[in-house]
Amino acid sequence: MKSADELIHIARETLTTEADSIRNLVSFIDSDFVKSVQTIFFSKGRVVVTGIGKSAIIANKIVATLNSTGTPASFMHAADAVHGDLGTIQTDDVVICISKSGNSPEIKVLVPLLKNSGNKLIALVCNTDSFLAKQADFVLNATVEKEACPNNLAPTSSTTAQMALGDALAVCLLKCRDFTSNDFARFHPGGALGKQLYLTVADIYKHNASPKVNSADNIKTVIIEISSKRLGATAVLDNEKLVGIITDGDLRRMMEREENMSILKAGDIMNKNPKTIAATAMAVNALKILRDNNISQLVVTENKTFAGFIHLHDLLREGLI
């Protein structure tokens, strides 16, 4: 077993090697890359991404990224293509073939079939002198100096480079399509990512109680309201206008300093500058306010009048934290 220092050195060396491999790709972005983006953008079909081995795994990831950013894509395993899956490719589809060597037997069988069908072929390859590169319409150069594997065998730097080039392609297409955060939310309705983009305060606070007292109410009324509504706070109103907030923390501090609480009113102990958020605001903005101010609840307003509360626990339940 390696020592802790040796393991740290190996990990850092691996990351440095892979980072250098990606950095070197910058000089390979050329007219073929531009033409690849343009061909996909103007295509009436999908992008079909294919590969074998580790490259097939990278192909799946690139397909997922393209689909989620507005470019329809599908995966076809290179080995399965000649056993029926080639039928998934339609006339207007653009094919991206990923391979480190560009000379594997499966690729040599597949490429002529793709050329015969007339589909545009983009090679994402680490060997620009390979069979695949020479047959492709456009070449995305993913050449790396060495793998991070100490034996220079296991695909490490090369697969990282392939994935990075796929991301660069997807982001260029995203920009060309003017793909917005609203579009992203439409494709990601589930999970925390989607909720950050579409979930509003109004979607949440209406499920909560709306604790409120008048500024002239006594402390017993305040305590009962906070306790019964279980949000740890109550709004304080004066003629239906929001004038403050009282939290359970305010009550504790009052009990520590006051000897005769019976004479106090809600208006005497309230915080006159409550943090508020509009019902139309995004829920993720509510989370930021709560975090920035180290508080647990926000007063929600609609048309500048008190509407209710949103609590940190609500955002936790929605998976935004």
C-alpha positions in Angstrom: 0.0 0.0 0.0 1.3 3.5 -0.9 1.8 6.1 1.8 -0.5 9.0 2.2 2.0 11.4 0.7 2.5 9.1 -2.3 -1.2 8.8 -2.9 -1.6 12.6 -2.8 1.3 13.0 -5.2 -0.2 10.4 -7.6 -3.6 12.0 -7.5 -2.2 15.5 -8.1 0.0 14.2 -11.0 -3.1 12.6 -12.6 -5.1 15.7 -12.4 -2.3 17.8 -13.7 -1.7 15.5 -16.6 -5.4 15.5 -17.6 -5.7 19.3 -17.1 -2.7 19.8 -19.4 -4.3 17.5 -22.0 -7.5 19.6 -22.0 -5.4 22.8 -22.2 -3.6 21.6 -25.2 -6.9 21.1 -27.1 -7.3 24.8 -27.4 -4.8 24.9 -30.2 -6.7 22.2 -32.1 -9.9 24.2 -32.4 -9.9 25.0 -36.1 -12.1 25.3 -39.2 -13.2 21.6 -38.9 -14.6 22.4 -35.5 -16.5 25.4 -36.8 -17.8 23.4 -39.8 -18.9 20.6 -37.4 -20.9 23.1 -35.3 -22.5 24.6 -38.4 -23.3 21.3 -40.0 -25.1 20.1 -36.8 -26.9 23.5 -36.3 -28.3 23.6 -39.8 -29.1 19.9 -40.0 -32.8 18.9 -40.0 -32.0 15.6 -38.3 -30.4 14.5 -35.0 -26.8 13.9 -33.9 -26.1 10.2 -33.7 -23.0 9.7 -31.5 -21.2 6.3 -31.7 -18.1 4.6 -30.3 -16.9 1.4 -28.7 -15.3 0.7 -25.3 -14.6 3.7 -23.2 -15.4 5.9 -26.1 -18.9 4.5 -26.1 -19.3 5.7 -22.5 -18.1 9.2 -23.5 -20.5 9.1 -26.4 -23.4 8.5 -24.0 -22.4 11.5 -21.9 -22.1 13.7 -25.0 -25.6 12.6 -26.1 -27.0 13.5 -22.7 -25.4 16.9 -22.8 -26.6 17.7 -26.3 -30.1 16.6 -25.5 -30.3 18.7 -22.4 -29.0 21.8 -24.1 -31.3 21.8 -27.1 -29.6 19.6 -29.7 -31.5 16.3 -30.3 -29.1 13.4 -30.1 -29.0 9.6 -29.7 -26.4 7.0 -29.0 -25.5 4.0 -31.2 -23.0 1.5 -30.1 -20.5 0.9 -32.9 -20.4 -2.9 -32.4 -24.2 -3.1 -32.6 -24.5 -0.9 -35.6 -23.7 -3.7 -38.1 -26.2 -6.0 -36.4 -29.3 -3.9 -37.0 -28.8 -0.6 -35.0 -27.6 1.1 -38.2 -31.2 1.5 -39.0 -31.5 4.2 -36.3 -29.6 6.6 -38.5 -32.0 8.7 -40.7 -31.1 10.6 -43.9 -30.6 14.0 -42.3 -28.7 12.8 -39.2 -25.2 13.9 -38.5 -22.9 11.1 -37.1 -20.1 11.7 -34.6 -17.8 8.8 -34.3 -15.5 8.7 -31.2 -12.4 6.7 -31.1 -9.0 7.0 -29.6 -7.1 5.1 -32.3 -9.5 5.5 -35.1 -8.4 2.1 -36.4 -10.4 -0.4 -34.4 -12.0 -3.2 -36.4 -15.5 -2.1 -35.6 -14.8 1.4 -36.7 -13.3 0.2 -40.0 -16.5 -1.8 -40.7 -18.9 1.0 -39.7 -17.4 4.0 -41.4 -17.8 2.8 -45.0 -21.5 2.0 -44.3 -22.0 5.5 -42.9 -20.3 7.0 -46.0 -22.5 5.0 -48.3 -25.6 6.3 -46.7 -24.5 9.9 -47.3 -24.6 11.1 -43.7 -22.1 13.7 -42.7 -19.4 12.1 -40.5 -17.5 13.9 -37.8 -14.5 12.1 -36.3 -13.7 12.8 -32.7 -10.3 11.1 -32.6 -6.9 11.1 -31.0 -5.1 9.9 -34.1 -5.5 12.3 -37.0 -3.7 9.8 -39.3 -6.1 7.1 -38.6 -8.6 5.4 -41.0 -11.5 7.2 -39.2 -9.9 10.6 -39.5 -9.1 10.2 -43.2 -12.7 9.0 -44.0 -14.5 11.7 -42.0 -15.9 14.9 -43.4 -14.6 16.8 -40.4 -12.1 15.9 -37.7 -12.2 17.0 -34.1 -8.7 16.5 -32.9 -8.5 15.1 -29.3 -4.8 14.1 -29.4 -3.1 13.8 -26.0 0.6 13.6 -25.3 0.1 10.8 -22.8 -2.4 9.0 -20.6 -2.5 9.7 -16.9 -2.1 6.0 -16.5 1.5 5.3 -15.5 1.7 2.6 -18.2 0.3 5.0 -20.8 -2.4 2.4 -21.6 -5.7 2.9 -19.7 -7.8 5.6 -21.4 -7.7 8.5 -18.9 -6.4 11.7 -20.5 -7.8 10.7 -23.9 -11.3 10.1 -22.5 -11.1 13.4 -20.6 -10.1 15.2 -23.8 -13.0 13.5 -25.7 -15.5 14.6 -23.1 -14.1 18.2 -23.0 -14.4 18.5 -26.8 -18.0 17.2 -26.6 -18.8 19.9 -24.1 -17.2 22.6 -26.3 -19.4 21.4 -29.2 -22.5 21.4 -27.1 -21.9 24.8 -25.6 -21.2 26.3 -29.1 -24.5 24.8 -30.3 -26.3 26.1 -27.1 -25.0 29.6 -27.9 -26.0 29.3 -31.6 -29.6 28.4 -30.5 -29.8 31.2 -27.9 -30.7 28.5 -25.4 -31.8 30.3 -22.2 -32.2 29.3 -18.6 -36.0 29.0 -19.3 -35.2 26.5 -22.0 -33.0 24.6 -19.6 -35.7 24.5 -17.0 -38.1 23.1 -19.7 -35.7 20.2 -20.3 -34.9 19.7 -16.6 -38.3 19.9 -14.8 -37.2 17.4 -12.1 -34.5 17.6 -9.5 -32.7 20.5 -7.9 -31.5 22.0 -11.2 -34.9 22.3 -12.6 -36.4 23.7 -9.4 -33.8 26.4 -9.2 -35.0 27.6 -12.6 -38.7 27.4 -12.3 -39.8 27.0 -8.6 -41.2 30.3 -7.2 -41.9 31.4 -3.7 -45.7 31.3 -4.5 -45.4 27.6 -5.3 -44.2 27.0 -1.7 -45.6 29.5 0.8 -49.2 28.8 0.1 -48.9 25.4 1.7 -47.8 27.0 5.0 -49.9 28.7 7.7 -49.9 32.5 7.8 -49.2 33.5 11.4 -50.0 37.1 12.1 -50.9 39.4 15.1 -51.8 43.0 15.5 -49.2 45.4 16.9 -51.5 46.0 19.9 -51.9 42.3 20.8 -50.4 41.1 24.1 -47.5 38.7 24.4 -49.7 35.7 25.3 -51.5 36.1 21.9 -48.1 36.3 20.2 -46.8 33.1 21.9 -50.0 31.2 21.0 -49.9 32.4 17.4 -46.2 31.4 16.9 -46.7 28.1 18.7 -49.9 27.0 16.9 -48.6 27.9 13.4 -45.3 26.1 13.9 -43.2 28.4 11.7 -41.1 30.0 14.5 -42.4 33.5 13.8 -45.4 35.7 13.2 -45.9 38.8 11.2 -47.0 41.9 13.0 -49.7 44.0 11.3 -51.2 47.4 11.9 -54.4 48.1 10.0 -53.5 45.1 7.7 -50.1 46.7 6.9 -46.9 44.8 7.6 -45.0 46.6 10.3 -42.7 43.9 11.8 -41.9 40.4 12.7 -41.5 38.5 15.9 -39.6 35.2 16.0 -39.3 32.7 18.8 -35.8 34.1 19.3 -37.2 37.5 19.9 -39.5 36.0 22.6 -36.6 34.3 24.3 -34.5 37.5 24.4 -37.6 39.4 25.8 -38.0 36.8 28.6 -34.4 37.2 29.6 -34.5 41.0 29.9 -38.1 41.8 30.9 -39.5 41.2 34.4 -43.1 42.3 33.7 -44.1 40.9 30.3 -47.9 41.4 30.9 -47.7 45.0 30.0 -45.9 44.5 26.7 -47.5 44.5 23.3 -46.4 42.9 20.0 -45.3 46.3 18.8 -42.9 46.6 21.7 -40.8 43.6 20.9 -41.1 43.2 17.1 -38.3 43.7 14.6 -39.4 46.7 12.6 -37.4 45.7 9.5 -38.4 42.2 8.6 -36.7 40.5 5.6 -39.3 40.1 2.9 -39.6 38.5 -0.5 -42.2 38.8 -3.2 -44.4 35.8 -4.0 -43.3 36.0 -7.6 -39.6 35.7 -6.8 -37.7 32.5 -7.5 -37.4 30.1 -4.5 -33.6 29.9 -5.0 -33.5 33.7 -4.3 -35.3 33.1 -1.0 -32.6 30.6 -0.1 -29.9 33.1 -0.8 -31.5 35.7 1.4 -32.0 33.2 4.2 -28.3 32.1 4.0 -26.9 35.7 3.7 -28.8 36.8 6.8 -28.5 33.6 8.8 -32.3 33.4 9.4 -34.9 30.6 9.0 -37.9 32.3 7.6 -38.9 35.1 5.3 -42.1 37.2 5.2 -43.8 36.7 1.8 -45.6 39.7 0.2 -48.0 40.0 -2.7 -48.7 43.5 -4.0 -46.6 44.8 -1.1 -49.0 43.3 1.5 -48.4 40.4 3.9 -49.2 37.0 2.3 -47.4 34.4 4.4 -44.1 32.8 5.2 -41.5 30.7 3.5 -39.2 28.7 5.8 -35.8 27.2 5.3 -37.3 23.7 5.9 -39.5 24.3 2.8 -36.5 24.8 0.6 -34.8 21.8 2.2 -37.8 19.6 1.4 -37.8 20.8 -2.2 -34.2 19.7 -2.5 -32.7 23.2 -3.1 -30.3 22.8 -0.3 
